[in-house]
Amino acid sequence: SQCEKAAADKKLAGAAKNSFIQKCVKTDGAADKATQCEKAAADKKLAGAAKNSFVQKCVKTT
């Protein structure tokens, strides 16, 4: 994964590596969800407050 590659680039090992990967996966996952939800909103041709509301609900439920 990208997170494991980043940990290797930082020369992390053991507990430090595991901790880094766990944090990385959580933040990457959130970013991916937001991106998917933004795409779904665009597909539905949403804009403004309707788009923001849709994206917020989408991120919480996925």
Summary of the structure (lengths in Angstrom):
residues: 62
radius of gyration: 15.9
end to end distance: 20.7
largest distance: 46.5
contacts: 145
relative contact order: 0.12
helix: 84%
strand: 0%
